[in-house]
Amino acid sequence: MMKIDVEELKSARDRLARIQGQIGGIVKMIDEGRDCTEILTQLSAASTALSRAGFSIISTGMTHCANDPEGSDNKIALEKAFMSLA
């Protein structure tokens, strides 16, 4: 199992916190009966942001694996995770 320093993931963590707020806003829009195109626009933005956060985390993990010759199992797991985001 590979652990990455919390500081290296700070930007991804911050992005996820913003996405969490964005999702809360989308739920509120639904509760208020807002226009579906507005809701879909926000859903698309949240989805894109979530993908970017995922790519950022995987990229950081792959960098660690590239520097760790013993991390071949981790590298395979990260490659699978990366492909699931594509």
Backbone as ProteinMPNN parsed JSONL, in Angstrom:
{"seq_chain_A": "MMKIDVEELKSARDRLARIQGQIGGIVKMIDEGRDCTEILTQLSAASTALSRAGFSIISTGMTHCANDPEGSDNKIALEKAFMSLA", "coords_chain_A": {"N_chain_A": [[0.843, -1.174, 0.0], [0.511, 2.198, -0.804], [1.357, 5.283, 0.585], [0.723, 8.725, 0.408], [2.114, 11.855, 1.094], [0.22, 14.183, 2.929], [0.432, 16.927, 2.375], [1.235, 16.946, -0.278], [-1.073, 16.328, -1.549], [-2.709, 18.438, -1.087], [-3.779, 20.433, -2.866], [-5.525, 18.914, -4.434], [-7.21, 17.995, -2.446], [-8.32, 20.419, -1.573], [-9.67, 21.111, -3.898], [-11.557, 19.045, -3.962], [-13.041, 19.722, -1.702], [-14.206, 22.098, -2.587], [-15.769, 21.057, -4.633], [-17.506, 19.533, -3.137], [-19.012, 21.545, -1.9], [-20.123, 22.608, -4.204], [-21.721, 20.487, -5.074], [-23.556, 20.457, -2.99], [-24.814, 22.865, -3.573], [-26.027, 22.171, -5.97], [-27.87, 20.246, -5.128], [-29.507, 21.912, -3.636], [-30.475, 23.527, -5.704], [-32.044, 21.658, -7.061], [-33.937, 21.085, -5.067], [-35.182, 23.541, -4.989], [-36.458, 23.578, -7.361], [-35.234, 24.502, -9.701], [-34.354, 25.471, -13.08], [-33.784, 22.853, -15.398], [-31.654, 22.93, -17.222], [-29.851, 24.671, -16.045], [-29.183, 23.186, -13.807], [-28.015, 20.933, -15.013], [-25.796, 22.153, -16.203], [-24.305, 22.867, -13.94], [-23.901, 20.316, -12.866], [-22.298, 19.192, -14.851], [-20.023, 20.807, -14.637], [-19.201, 20.144, -12.022], [-18.668, 17.439, -12.346], [-16.525, 17.501, -14.179], [-14.634, 18.853, -12.603], [-14.306, 16.969, -10.568], [-13.184, 14.836, -11.978], [-10.745, 16.018, -12.694], [-9.584, 16.356, -10.172], [-9.276, 13.686, -9.473], [-7.462, 12.834, -11.489], [-5.293, 14.383, -10.733], [-4.615, 13.309, -8.221], [-3.98, 10.674, -8.947], [-1.859, 11.176, -10.683], [0.038, 12.205, -8.902], [0.432, 9.916, -7.354], [1.497, 8.193, -9.322], [3.893, 9.441, -9.863], [5.239, 8.969, -7.482], [5.408, 6.175, -7.65], [7.058, 5.893, -9.881], [9.438, 6.696, -8.853], [9.983, 4.714, -7.09], [11.379, 1.736, -7.192], [10.424, -0.662, -6.213], [7.729, -0.475, -6.328], [5.966, -1.723, -8.193], [3.511, -3.134, -8.041], [1.844, -1.178, -6.965], [1.965, 0.626, -9.056], [0.609, -0.7, -11.121], [-1.961, -0.833, -10.004], [-2.531, 1.914, -9.86], [-2.486, 2.571, -12.576], [-4.737, 1.165, -13.455], [-6.705, 2.548, -12.016], [-6.416, 5.063, -13.18], [-7.208, 4.531, -15.819], [-9.874, 3.965, -15.355], [-10.911, 6.461, -14.932], [-10.819, 7.622, -17.386]], "CA_chain_A": [[0.0, 0.0, 0.0], [1.309, 3.408, -0.928], [0.816, 6.471, 1.24], [1.256, 9.972, -0.131], [2.1, 12.926, 2.078], [-0.98, 15.017, 2.876], [0.759, 18.214, 1.741], [1.299, 16.751, -1.727], [-2.443, 16.21, -2.043], [-3.486, 19.576, -0.597], [-4.562, 21.095, -3.916], [-6.625, 18.012, -4.794], [-8.138, 18.006, -1.312], [-9.04, 21.691, -1.64], [-10.588, 21.01, -5.04], [-12.659, 18.178, -3.544], [-13.879, 20.488, -0.773], [-15.016, 23.006, -3.41], [-16.753, 20.225, -5.329], [-18.506, 19.179, -2.133], [-19.892, 22.706, -1.813], [-20.823, 22.709, -5.48], [-22.763, 19.452, -5.056], [-24.589, 20.967, -2.088], [-25.555, 23.871, -4.326], [-26.852, 21.473, -6.963], [-28.991, 19.668, -4.382], [-30.39, 23.038, -3.318], [-31.135, 23.906, -6.956], [-33.086, 20.657, -7.307], [-34.979, 21.311, -4.065], [-35.878, 24.783, -5.329], [-37.135, 23.416, -8.637], [-34.572, 25.334, -10.706], [-34.348, 25.023, -14.466], [-32.933, 21.664, -15.55], [-30.411, 23.242, -17.938], [-28.939, 25.243, -15.043], [-28.721, 22.067, -12.983], [-27.098, 20.135, -15.829], [-24.554, 22.915, -16.349], [-23.565, 22.727, -12.69], [-23.48, 18.911, -12.771], [-21.177, 19.011, -15.772], [-18.857, 21.47, -14.039], [-18.772, 19.343, -10.868], [-18.1, 16.198, -12.877], [-15.207, 17.831, -14.725], [-13.752, 19.159, -11.475], [-14.019, 15.712, -9.878], [-12.223, 14.108, -12.816], [-9.439, 16.673, -12.572], [-9.042, 16.016, -8.854], [-8.844, 12.291, -9.568], [-6.238, 12.786, -12.284], [-4.225, 14.979, -9.927], [-4.226, 12.337, -7.198], [-3.321, 9.553, -9.619], [-0.576, 11.676, -11.181], [0.943, 12.254, -7.756], [0.757, 8.53, -7.026], [2.372, 7.634, -10.357], [5.211, 10.035, -9.653], [5.846, 8.202, -6.388], [5.732, 4.828, -8.149], [8.192, 5.998, -10.8], [10.633, 6.874, -8.033], [10.092, 3.563, -6.194], [11.526, 0.535, -8.018], [9.678, -1.77, -5.608], [6.301, -0.135, -6.363], [5.312, -2.188, -9.419], [2.109, -3.461, -7.751], [1.154, 0.101, -6.841], [1.889, 1.225, -10.39], [-0.467, -1.391, -11.835], [-3.221, -0.386, -9.411], [-2.751, 3.295, -10.274], [-2.824, 2.566, -14.002], [-6.139, 0.745, -13.545], [-7.517, 3.668, -11.537], [-6.337, 6.101, -14.206], [-8.04, 4.119, -16.948], [-11.286, 4.041, -14.969], [-11.321, 7.861, -15.034], [-10.842, 8.037, -18.797]], "C_chain_A": [[0.889, 1.238, 0.0], [0.602, 4.562, -0.214], [1.515, 7.69, 0.667], [1.099, 11.035, 0.945], [0.888, 13.836, 1.855], [-0.715, 16.338, 2.154], [0.815, 18.099, 0.221], [-0.093, 16.673, -2.349], [-3.315, 17.395, -1.651], [-4.333, 20.216, -1.688], [-5.734, 20.218, -4.356], [-7.667, 17.987, -3.685], [-8.968, 19.283, -1.307], [-10.058, 21.681, -2.775], [-11.793, 20.151, -4.667], [-13.598, 18.895, -2.571], [-14.771, 21.467, -1.541], [-16.113, 22.236, -4.148], [-17.876, 19.834, -4.375], [-19.507, 20.321, -1.97], [-20.734, 22.869, -3.069], [-21.973, 21.691, -5.545], [-23.904, 19.872, -4.127], [-25.455, 22.013, -2.773], [-26.478, 23.241, -5.355], [-28.074, 20.848, -6.29], [-30.0, 20.762, -4.055], [-31.156, 23.488, -4.565], [-32.281, 22.942, -7.273], [-34.251, 20.879, -6.356], [-35.813, 22.545, -4.383], [-36.617, 24.696, -6.662], [-36.546, 24.271, -9.75], [-34.6, 24.673, -12.071], [-33.353, 23.877, -14.656], [-31.647, 21.968, -16.312], [-29.392, 23.878, -17.001], [-28.337, 24.127, -14.184], [-27.708, 21.231, -13.757], [-25.767, 20.842, -16.041], [-23.691, 22.761, -15.109], [-23.078, 21.29, -12.485], [-22.279, 18.637, -13.66], [-19.9, 19.615, -15.193], [-18.313, 20.658, -12.862], [-18.115, 18.046, -11.326], [-16.696, 16.424, -13.43], [-14.208, 18.092, -13.603], [-13.364, 17.886, -10.724], [-13.016, 14.875, -10.672], [-10.828, 14.701, -12.69], [-8.791, 16.373, -11.226], [-8.527, 14.579, -8.86], [-7.554, 12.144, -10.35], [-5.054, 13.337, -11.496], [-3.704, 13.986, -8.883], [-3.476, 11.167, -7.832], [-1.954, 9.969, -10.146], [0.46, 11.729, -10.062], [1.373, 10.845, -7.367], [1.703, 7.905, -8.035], [3.783, 8.197, -10.245], [5.949, 9.288, -8.548], [6.261, 6.817, -6.861], [6.943, 4.85, -9.067], [9.501, 6.122, -10.037], [10.881, 5.703, -7.087], [10.177, 2.285, -7.025], [10.756, -0.669, -7.481], [8.169, -1.576, -5.738], [5.547, -0.622, -7.582], [3.845, -2.555, -9.191], [1.281, -2.19, -7.627], [0.959, 0.741, -8.209], [0.751, 0.601, -11.183], [-1.828, -0.938, -11.311], [-3.544, 1.043, -9.83], [-3.11, 3.389, -11.752], [-4.278, 2.154, -14.21], [-7.066, 1.874, -13.098], [-7.552, 4.785, -12.567], [-7.254, 5.76, -15.376], [-9.526, 4.176, -16.606], [-11.807, 5.474, -15.029], [-11.475, 8.316, -16.477], [-12.172, 7.73, -19.451]], "O_chain_A": [[1.888, 1.306, 0.716], [-0.596, 4.78, -0.392], [2.729, 7.695, 0.466], [0.074, 11.102, 1.623], [0.578, 14.206, 0.723], [-1.565, 16.81, 1.399], [0.481, 19.049, -0.487], [-0.261, 16.926, -3.542], [-4.528, 17.366, -1.858], [-5.504, 20.515, -1.452], [-6.822, 20.73, -4.621], [-8.868, 17.961, -3.955], [-10.174, 19.242, -1.065], [-11.173, 22.182, -2.625], [-12.925, 20.487, -5.016], [-14.811, 18.694, -2.616], [-15.94, 21.649, -1.201], [-17.242, 22.711, -4.27], [-19.047, 19.807, -4.755], [-20.714, 20.087, -1.908], [-21.91, 23.225, -3.001], [-23.064, 22.009, -6.018], [-25.076, 19.667, -4.442], [-26.671, 22.049, -2.585], [-27.586, 23.727, -5.584], [-29.183, 20.914, -6.822], [-31.208, 20.558, -4.182], [-32.346, 23.793, -4.489], [-33.355, 23.363, -7.702], [-35.41, 20.866, -6.77], [-37.006, 22.591, -4.083], [-37.319, 25.631, -7.049], [-37.268, 24.716, -10.642], [-34.84, 23.472, -12.195], [-32.233, 23.919, -14.148], [-30.632, 21.315, -16.067], [-28.192, 23.647, -17.148], [-27.144, 24.129, -13.878], [-26.663, 20.863, -13.22], [-24.72, 20.195, -16.056], [-22.483, 22.549, -15.211], [-21.972, 21.072, -11.99], [-21.352, 17.932, -13.263], [-18.831, 19.008, -15.253], [-17.1, 20.503, -12.723], [-17.118, 17.612, -10.75], [-15.788, 15.631, -13.179], [-13.075, 17.612, -13.645], [-12.22, 17.743, -10.293], [-12.106, 14.278, -10.098], [-9.843, 13.969, -12.59], [-7.581, 16.16, -11.153], [-7.462, 14.295, -8.311], [-6.651, 11.419, -9.933], [-3.943, 12.815, -11.586], [-2.495, 13.85, -8.692], [-2.454, 10.723, -7.309], [-0.996, 9.2, -10.064], [1.614, 11.344, -10.252], [2.547, 10.607, -7.083], [2.613, 7.168, -7.657], [4.757, 7.492, -10.51], [7.142, 9.009, -8.668], [7.341, 6.337, -6.515], [7.765, 3.934, -9.039], [10.551, 5.7, -10.522], [11.874, 5.694, -6.36], [9.156, 1.799, -7.511], [10.469, -1.6, -8.232], [7.404, -2.434, -5.298], [4.568, 0.009, -7.98], [3.013, -2.311, -10.065], [0.155, -2.124, -8.12], [-0.088, 1.327, -8.486], [0.005, 1.314, -11.853], [-2.744, -0.687, -12.094], [-4.698, 1.356, -10.124], [-3.95, 4.203, -12.135], [-4.973, 2.729, -15.047], [-8.093, 2.125, -13.729], [-8.601, 5.386, -12.801], [-7.993, 6.616, -15.861], [-10.352, 4.412, -17.488], [-13.013, 5.686, -15.161], [-12.181, 9.285, -16.757], [-12.359, 8.014, -20.634]]}, "name": "protein", "num_of_chains": 1, "seq": "MMKIDVEELKSARDRLARIQGQIGGIVKMIDEGRDCTEILTQLSAASTALSRAGFSIISTGMTHCANDPEGSDNKIALEKAFMSLA"}
